Amino acid sequence: MDERTRRFLRLKFASYYAEADFPLAEDFWMREFGFILFERSEAMIRHLAFSSAAEIRDFLRISAPAHVFHSAAIYERPAAKDMSKKGWLGADLIFDLDGDHILGLCVDEGRNYENMLRRVKKETKKLLDFIVSDFGIDYNDIEIVFSGSRGYHIHVSCDSVRSLGSKERREIVDYLSARGLDLQYILSRIERCAAEAGGWSERIFRGLLDFLLKVKEKVDEDEEAAMKELMKIKGIGERGARKIVELVKDDARMEKIASGSLNQIPRIKRIWNVIIENLAVELGAKEDEPVTVDIHRLIRMPFSLHGKTGFIVKPVPLDYFDDFEPLEDAVAFSDAREVRVRGLKDASVRIKGHEYGFSAGEIVEMPENAAIYFICRGLAVLT
């Protein structure tokens, strides 16, 4: 990025922080802060602390950082350089869902951004169900925050989780990813209480029914195509696929399975194990595990700007999450002023319902909010 473009971004970020009036964490004075400046894009300035809201706001307005972080943890001495001397008092439980960590998702900087955000939102809702249904966390103790770029952060801040150490947080991660899942226990629990089993047993049972119903739909359309699709699943050969097809065509057996009676077809019990293993991978949460386990982690400060998009790191009320649209609701800058840029790569994006883009080397004029997005992404420069 050339100096003129960098200076433009810094001035725009400074104007945002000068005008924005947003709340800070209630215990901000007990948290460590970290910043990455536009002038030092590879180095983080950290181990900083602030005693007042005015002090933080002045720092943001004057320094206009590209990225702003604060610790998930609260400390007695948050500004201490030595982690062992900070006096750890507890930490929020943080889950980070990012496009890079969603299984099988390929992120294209320009053209697939909207689709990526849609996929990550779906995964976030799945994780939220785990947190509420399996862990019994109250909605009032949960905050969802759009990361400003490729996903969402979930903050859990109740006293019951703040005292958890890395080991306990690792156990949570293992549970969410179904690591070490006891398949025989899952099967026996389903057979005992089916849809009311709770936890992974209920989740697997419902996933199993959904899987079989989808297979039945495919069989009704094209049986041979359904066979080929089943044989793509690792561990299921032609014989196993044929037995599954025969099963879904038998309404009486399907009714028994719907009631939890898996043992009524013992000849394909091994196939259930294969299906359940695949379901566990599909149904498990896909958060960035090191973020959750690290009790000293720095996380993006809500309402700050993300230096790689220019979007707001925006908290989203849980009852609005279904309707939240990042490319509408997290846009910080105006579309009233036009900015002239030169594209460095082919790219496009939809912001506030309008499509913007260019080819490599093309010079175009576009609204400020779109120009800032492309510049932050490293896809354009001022001209």
C-alpha positions as a Python dict, from the first residue, in 0.01 Angstrom:
ca = {
    (1, 'M'): (0, 0, 0),
    (2, 'D'): (145, 339, -98),
    (3, 'E'): (176, 620, 156),
    (4, 'R'): (-106, 830, 11),
    (5, 'T'): (-351, 541, 34),
    (6, 'R'): (-236, 455, 387),
    (7, 'R'): (-281, 816, 497),
    (8, 'F'): (-632, 820, 349),
    (9, 'L'): (-731, 509, 549),
    (10, 'R'): (-580, 644, 868),
    (11, 'L'): (-776, 970, 835),
    (12, 'K'): (-1101, 783, 772),
    (13, 'F'): (-1047, 557, 1073),
    (14, 'A'): (-962, 861, 1286),
    (15, 'S'): (-1287, 1030, 1180),
    (16, 'Y'): (-1483, 721, 1279),
    (17, 'Y'): (-1329, 710, 1626),
    (18, 'A'): (-1374, 1085, 1671),
    (19, 'E'): (-1746, 1069, 1596),
    (20, 'A'): (-1852, 724, 1720),
    (21, 'D'): (-2008, 699, 2064),
    (22, 'F'): (-2006, 332, 2160),
    (23, 'P'): (-2009, 146, 2493),
    (24, 'L'): (-1699, -20, 2636),
    (25, 'A'): (-1682, -342, 2834),
    (26, 'E'): (-1793, -277, 3193),
    (27, 'D'): (-1456, -398, 3324),
    (28, 'F'): (-1240, -246, 3046),
    (29, 'W'): (-995, -107, 3302),
    (30, 'M'): (-908, -466, 3404),
    (31, 'R'): (-833, -578, 3049),
    (32, 'E'): (-515, -569, 2845),
    (33, 'F'): (-539, -382, 2514),
    (34, 'G'): (-349, -437, 2193),
    (35, 'F'): (-329, -236, 1871),
    (36, 'I'): (-193, -274, 1520),
    (37, 'L'): (-120, 58, 1350),
    (38, 'F'): (-137, 125, 978),
    (39, 'E'): (229, 232, 994),
    (40, 'R'): (334, -97, 1159),
    (41, 'S'): (103, -350, 999),
    (42, 'E'): (301, -655, 1113),
    (43, 'A'): (364, -558, 1476),
    (44, 'M'): (114, -545, 1760),
    (45, 'I'): (150, -292, 2040),
    (46, 'R'): (15, -467, 2348),
    (47, 'H'): (24, -480, 2729),
    (48, 'L'): (-158, -148, 2745),
    (49, 'A'): (-432, -56, 2992),
    (50, 'F'): (-664, 242, 3035),
    (51, 'S'): (-815, 383, 3349),
    (52, 'S'): (-1099, 578, 3187),
    (53, 'A'): (-1324, 571, 2882),
    (54, 'A'): (-1198, 915, 2781),
    (55, 'E'): (-841, 784, 2778),
    (56, 'I'): (-933, 501, 2540),
    (57, 'R'): (-1131, 731, 2311),
    (58, 'D'): (-845, 981, 2291),
    (59, 'F'): (-599, 703, 2205),
    (60, 'L'): (-824, 572, 1928),
    (61, 'R'): (-889, 917, 1785),
    (62, 'I'): (-522, 1017, 1781),
    (63, 'S'): (-362, 683, 1685),
    (64, 'A'): (-640, 566, 1448),
    (65, 'P'): (-524, 201, 1464),
    (66, 'A'): (-602, -48, 1192),
    (67, 'H'): (-696, -314, 1449),
    (68, 'V'): (-806, -292, 1814),
    (69, 'F'): (-803, -583, 2059),
    (70, 'H'): (-864, -640, 2426),
    (71, 'S'): (-807, -945, 2641),
    (72, 'A'): (-1074, -1203, 2706),
    (73, 'A'): (-924, -1211, 3054),
    (74, 'I'): (-946, -963, 3337),
    (75, 'Y'): (-634, -894, 3545),
    (76, 'E'): (-521, -720, 3860),
    (77, 'R'): (-239, -554, 3662),
    (78, 'P'): (-336, -567, 3292),
    (79, 'A'): (-45, -345, 3181),
    (80, 'A'): (225, -577, 3323),
    (81, 'K'): (459, -693, 3046),
    (82, 'D'): (518, -1032, 3206),
    (83, 'M'): (206, -1252, 3176),
    (84, 'S'): (282, -1421, 3508),
    (85, 'K'): (269, -1084, 3685),
    (86, 'K'): (-64, -964, 3545),
    (87, 'G'): (-264, -1138, 3816),
    (88, 'W'): (-517, -1339, 3614),
    (89, 'L'): (-868, -1316, 3766),
    (90, 'G'): (-1070, -1502, 3503),
    (91, 'A'): (-1158, -1488, 3136),
    (92, 'D'): (-1465, -1479, 2916),
    (93, 'L'): (-1525, -1797, 2719),
    (94, 'I'): (-1464, -1699, 2356),
    (95, 'F'): (-1557, -1885, 2040),
    (96, 'D'): (-1422, -1765, 1706),
    (97, 'L'): (-1596, -1879, 1387),
    (98, 'D'): (-1401, -1775, 1082),
    (99, 'G'): (-1433, -1859, 714),
    (100, 'D'): (-1080, -2001, 713),
    (101, 'H'): (-1180, -2263, 971),
    (102, 'I'): (-1508, -2380, 819),
    (103, 'L'): (-1450, -2728, 682),
    (104, 'G'): (-1416, -2736, 305),
    (105, 'L'): (-1473, -2364, 260),
    (106, 'C'): (-1256, -2187, 5),
    (107, 'V'): (-1241, -1811, 56),
    (108, 'D'): (-1206, -1589, -250),
    (109, 'E'): (-1114, -1237, -141),
    (110, 'G'): (-1344, -1077, -395),
    (111, 'R'): (-1619, -1292, -536),
    (112, 'N'): (-1722, -1542, -270),
    (113, 'Y'): (-1726, -1313, 31),
    (114, 'E'): (-2104, -1294, 62),
    (115, 'N'): (-2141, -1673, 37),
    (116, 'M'): (-1867, -1722, 294),
    (117, 'L'): (-2045, -1497, 544),
    (118, 'R'): (-2366, -1691, 490),
    (119, 'R'): (-2191, -2023, 563),
    (120, 'V'): (-2021, -1892, 876),
    (121, 'K'): (-2350, -1753, 1004),
    (122, 'K'): (-2503, -2099, 974),
    (123, 'E'): (-2214, -2249, 1171),
    (124, 'T'): (-2250, -1977, 1435),
    (125, 'K'): (-2616, -2067, 1486),
    (126, 'K'): (-2516, -2431, 1525),
    (127, 'L'): (-2260, -2343, 1792),
    (128, 'L'): (-2510, -2119, 1969),
    (129, 'D'): (-2744, -2417, 1999),
    (130, 'F'): (-2467, -2617, 2170),
    (131, 'I'): (-2396, -2335, 2415),
    (132, 'V'): (-2760, -2293, 2517),
    (133, 'S'): (-2898, -2647, 2485),
    (134, 'D'): (-2602, -2856, 2597),
    (135, 'F'): (-2424, -2623, 2839),
    (136, 'G'): (-2731, -2446, 2977),
    (137, 'I'): (-2587, -2096, 2933),
    (138, 'D'): (-2844, -1819, 2967),
    (139, 'Y'): (-2901, -1601, 2660),
    (140, 'N'): (-2834, -1295, 2876),
    (141, 'D'): (-2475, -1412, 2929),
    (142, 'I'): (-2404, -1451, 2557),
    (143, 'E'): (-2294, -1185, 2311),
    (144, 'I'): (-2253, -1245, 1938),
    (145, 'V'): (-2013, -1009, 1762),
    (146, 'F'): (-1952, -986, 1389),
    (147, 'S'): (-1573, -996, 1360),
    (148, 'G'): (-1566, -721, 1099),
    (149, 'S'): (-1432, -957, 835),
    (150, 'R'): (-1483, -1331, 794),
    (151, 'G'): (-1707, -1444, 1074),
    (152, 'Y'): (-1837, -1408, 1427),
    (153, 'H'): (-1716, -1419, 1785),
    (154, 'I'): (-1932, -1554, 2065),
    (155, 'H'): (-1853, -1413, 2411),
    (156, 'V'): (-1980, -1595, 2721),
    (157, 'S'): (-1918, -1385, 3030),
    (158, 'C'): (-2101, -1546, 3325),
    (159, 'D'): (-1913, -1625, 3648),
    (160, 'S'): (-1954, -2000, 3596),
    (161, 'V'): (-1720, -1996, 3294),
    (162, 'R'): (-1479, -1714, 3378),
    (163, 'S'): (-1287, -1927, 3626),
    (164, 'L'): (-1233, -2214, 3380),
    (165, 'G'): (-871, -2291, 3298),
    (166, 'S'): (-724, -2405, 2965),
    (167, 'K'): (-778, -2773, 3047),
    (168, 'E'): (-1150, -2727, 3111),
    (169, 'R'): (-1185, -2515, 2798),
    (170, 'R'): (-1012, -2788, 2599),
    (171, 'E'): (-1276, -3033, 2724),
    (172, 'I'): (-1546, -2796, 2594),
    (173, 'V'): (-1375, -2784, 2255),
    (174, 'D'): (-1348, -3164, 2248),
    (175, 'Y'): (-1718, -3195, 2326),
    (176, 'L'): (-1816, -2948, 2055),
    (177, 'S'): (-1611, -3130, 1792),
    (178, 'A'): (-1731, -3477, 1907),
    (179, 'R'): (-1371, -3576, 1975),
    (180, 'G'): (-1367, -3908, 2159),
    (181, 'L'): (-1739, -3967, 2109),
    (182, 'D'): (-1844, -4313, 2239),
    (183, 'L'): (-2053, -4451, 1955),
    (184, 'Q'): (-2183, -4751, 2146),
    (185, 'Y'): (-2301, -4525, 2427),
    (186, 'I'): (-2470, -4298, 2173),
    (187, 'L'): (-2650, -4595, 2015),
    (188, 'S'): (-2764, -4736, 2349),
    (189, 'R'): (-2889, -4396, 2466),
    (190, 'I'): (-3084, -4345, 2145),
    (191, 'E'): (-3242, -4688, 2187),
    (192, 'R'): (-3345, -4600, 2544),
    (193, 'C'): (-3492, -4256, 2494),
    (194, 'A'): (-3456, -4154, 2127),
    (195, 'A'): (-3544, -3788, 2064),
    (196, 'E'): (-3545, -3699, 2433),
    (197, 'A'): (-3193, -3829, 2497),
    (198, 'G'): (-3042, -3480, 2509),
    (199, 'G'): (-2690, -3370, 2412),
    (200, 'W'): (-2505, -3553, 2138),
    (201, 'S'): (-2740, -3853, 2152),
    (202, 'E'): (-3042, -3645, 2059),
    (203, 'R'): (-2842, -3446, 1805),
    (204, 'I'): (-2715, -3766, 1637),
    (205, 'F'): (-3060, -3924, 1643),
    (206, 'R'): (-3221, -3626, 1471),
    (207, 'G'): (-2932, -3610, 1226),
    (208, 'L'): (-2972, -3981, 1152),
    (209, 'L'): (-3342, -3944, 1079),
    (210, 'D'): (-3273, -3645, 856),
    (211, 'F'): (-3003, -3842, 673),
    (212, 'L'): (-3235, -4138, 608),
    (213, 'L'): (-3521, -3916, 493),
    (214, 'K'): (-3289, -3743, 245),
    (215, 'V'): (-3171, -4082, 118),
    (216, 'K'): (-3536, -4187, 77),
    (217, 'E'): (-3606, -3874, -130),
    (218, 'K'): (-3310, -3954, -355),
    (219, 'V'): (-3414, -4319, -385),
    (220, 'D'): (-3764, -4215, -490),
    (221, 'E'): (-3611, -3996, -761),
    (222, 'D'): (-3334, -4226, -885),
    (223, 'E'): (-3235, -4538, -692),
    (224, 'E'): (-2907, -4601, -873),
    (225, 'A'): (-2797, -4240, -831),
    (226, 'A'): (-2878, -4268, -461),
    (227, 'M'): (-2663, -4583, -442),
    (228, 'K'): (-2367, -4405, -600),
    (229, 'E'): (-2409, -4112, -361),
    (230, 'L'): (-2407, -4343, -58),
    (231, 'M'): (-2092, -4523, -179),
    (232, 'K'): (-1907, -4190, -174),
    (233, 'I'): (-1926, -4204, 207),
    (234, 'K'): (-1604, -4349, 343),
    (235, 'G'): (-1672, -4691, 493),
    (236, 'I'): (-1987, -4768, 293),
    (237, 'G'): (-1947, -5006, 1),
    (238, 'E'): (-2199, -5135, -252),
    (239, 'R'): (-2342, -5397, -13),
    (240, 'G'): (-2389, -5143, 267),
    (241, 'A'): (-2542, -4888, 32),
    (242, 'R'): (-2788, -5150, -94),
    (243, 'K'): (-2897, -5233, 261),
    (244, 'I'): (-2958, -4866, 338),
    (245, 'V'): (-3163, -4830, 20),
    (246, 'E'): (-3369, -5139, 114),
    (247, 'L'): (-3420, -4994, 461),
    (248, 'V'): (-3552, -4654, 351),
    (249, 'K'): (-3795, -4827, 114),
    (250, 'D'): (-3942, -5025, 405),
    (251, 'D'): (-4192, -4798, 583),
    (252, 'A'): (-4230, -5036, 878),
    (253, 'R'): (-3858, -5034, 952),
    (254, 'M'): (-3839, -4658, 911),
    (255, 'E'): (-4115, -4619, 1170),
    (256, 'K'): (-3921, -4838, 1414),
    (257, 'I'): (-3606, -4631, 1364),
    (258, 'A'): (-3806, -4312, 1417),
    (259, 'S'): (-3900, -4451, 1759),
    (260, 'G'): (-3534, -4524, 1840),
    (261, 'S'): (-3531, -4899, 1768),
    (262, 'L'): (-3195, -4931, 1594),
    (263, 'N'): (-3129, -5287, 1711),
    (264, 'Q'): (-3418, -5419, 1505),
    (265, 'I'): (-3175, -5428, 1209),
    (266, 'P'): (-2856, -5571, 1365),
    (267, 'R'): (-2712, -5682, 1030),
    (268, 'I'): (-2613, -5326, 945),
    (269, 'K'): (-2512, -5210, 1296),
    (270, 'R'): (-2159, -5142, 1161),
    (271, 'I'): (-2309, -4910, 903),
    (272, 'W'): (-2475, -4709, 1179),
    (273, 'N'): (-2129, -4653, 1327),
    (274, 'V'): (-1999, -4527, 993),
    (275, 'I'): (-2299, -4296, 946),
    (276, 'I'): (-2278, -4166, 1304),
    (277, 'E'): (-1905, -4093, 1269),
    (278, 'N'): (-1978, -3887, 958),
    (279, 'L'): (-2274, -3717, 1125),
    (280, 'A'): (-2058, -3623, 1423),
    (281, 'V'): (-1815, -3444, 1191),
    (282, 'E'): (-2099, -3269, 1009),
    (283, 'L'): (-2295, -3173, 1321),
    (284, 'G'): (-1999, -3068, 1536),
    (285, 'A'): (-1905, -2705, 1585),
    (286, 'K'): (-1616, -2569, 1380),
    (287, 'E'): (-1477, -2287, 1587),
    (288, 'D'): (-1109, -2187, 1593),
    (289, 'E'): (-1004, -2411, 1883),
    (290, 'P'): (-691, -2223, 2005),
    (291, 'V'): (-899, -1909, 2063),
    (292, 'T'): (-1134, -2091, 2302),
    (293, 'V'): (-858, -2269, 2492),
    (294, 'D'): (-628, -1967, 2540),
    (295, 'I'): (-713, -1792, 2869),
    (296, 'H'): (-493, -1493, 2777),
    (297, 'R'): (-631, -1443, 2428),
    (298, 'L'): (-675, -1098, 2278),
    (299, 'I'): (-1001, -1061, 2085),
    (300, 'R'): (-1126, -776, 1867),
    (301, 'M'): (-1287, -498, 2065),
    (302, 'P'): (-1657, -460, 1984),
    (303, 'F'): (-1740, -144, 1785),
    (304, 'S'): (-1380, -104, 1667),
    (305, 'L'): (-1296, -112, 1295),
    (306, 'H'): (-1140, -407, 1117),
    (307, 'G'): (-835, -293, 923),
    (308, 'K'): (-881, -548, 647),
    (309, 'T'): (-1236, -445, 555),
    (310, 'G'): (-1316, -111, 717),
    (311, 'F'): (-1627, -274, 865),
    (312, 'I'): (-1741, -245, 1227),
    (313, 'V'): (-1669, -525, 1474),
    (314, 'K'): (-2036, -517, 1557),
    (315, 'P'): (-2231, -680, 1842),
    (316, 'V'): (-2553, -839, 1722),
    (317, 'P'): (-2856, -882, 1953),
    (318, 'L'): (-2948, -1250, 1964),
    (319, 'D'): (-3307, -1183, 1863),
    (320, 'Y'): (-3181, -998, 1552),
    (321, 'F'): (-2912, -1245, 1448),
    (322, 'D'): (-3126, -1417, 1182),
    (323, 'D'): (-3186, -1082, 1013),
    (324, 'F'): (-2835, -941, 1057),
    (325, 'E'): (-2659, -870, 727),
    (326, 'P'): (-2291, -776, 771),
    (327, 'L'): (-2267, -603, 435),
    (328, 'E'): (-2560, -383, 535),
    (329, 'D'): (-2543, -348, 913),
    (330, 'A'): (-2167, -335, 978),
    (331, 'V'): (-2073, -77, 715),
    (332, 'A'): (-1904, 215, 890),
    (333, 'F'): (-1860, 468, 611),
    (334, 'S'): (-2089, 667, 386),
    (335, 'D'): (-2185, 613, 26),
    (336, 'A'): (-2237, 989, -26),
    (337, 'R'): (-1880, 1065, -135),
    (338, 'E'): (-1714, 914, -445),
    (339, 'V'): (-1354, 791, -433),
    (340, 'R'): (-1136, 710, -731),
    (341, 'V'): (-937, 386, -709),
    (342, 'R'): (-727, 160, -930),
    (343, 'G'): (-793, -213, -904),
    (344, 'L'): (-495, -435, -830),
    (345, 'K'): (-687, -761, -888),
    (346, 'D'): (-1022, -859, -1034),
    (347, 'A'): (-1270, -818, -748),
    (348, 'S'): (-1632, -747, -664),
    (349, 'V'): (-1850, -712, -356),
    (350, 'R'): (-2210, -624, -271),
    (351, 'I'): (-2239, -348, -8),
    (352, 'K'): (-2572, -208, 106),
    (353, 'G'): (-2747, -382, -182),
    (354, 'H'): (-2522, -244, -457),
    (355, 'E'): (-2263, -437, -654),
    (356, 'Y'): (-1916, -284, -695),
    (357, 'G'): (-1610, -419, -870),
    (358, 'F'): (-1333, -378, -1123),
    (359, 'S'): (-1072, -563, -1322),
    (360, 'A'): (-700, -555, -1246),
    (361, 'G'): (-560, -220, -1359),
    (362, 'E'): (-902, -61, -1411),
    (363, 'I'): (-961, 288, -1269),
    (364, 'V'): (-1311, 345, -1133),
    (365, 'E'): (-1504, 581, -909),
    (366, 'M'): (-1718, 430, -636),
    (367, 'P'): (-1873, 525, -299),
    (368, 'E'): (-1634, 571, -10),
    (369, 'N'): (-1756, 265, 182),
    (370, 'A'): (-1686, 31, -112),
    (371, 'A'): (-1352, 195, -190),
    (372, 'I'): (-1238, 158, 172),
    (373, 'Y'): (-1334, -211, 168),
    (374, 'F'): (-1128, -281, -145),
    (375, 'I'): (-832, -75, -21),
    (376, 'C'): (-831, -251, 315),
    (377, 'R'): (-843, -587, 140),
    (378, 'G'): (-534, -492, -61),
    (379, 'L'): (-736, -508, -382),
    (380, 'A'): (-714, -141, -480),
    (381, 'V'): (-524, 184, -418),
    (382, 'L'): (-615, 549, -449),
    (383, 'T'): (-547, 711, -782),
}
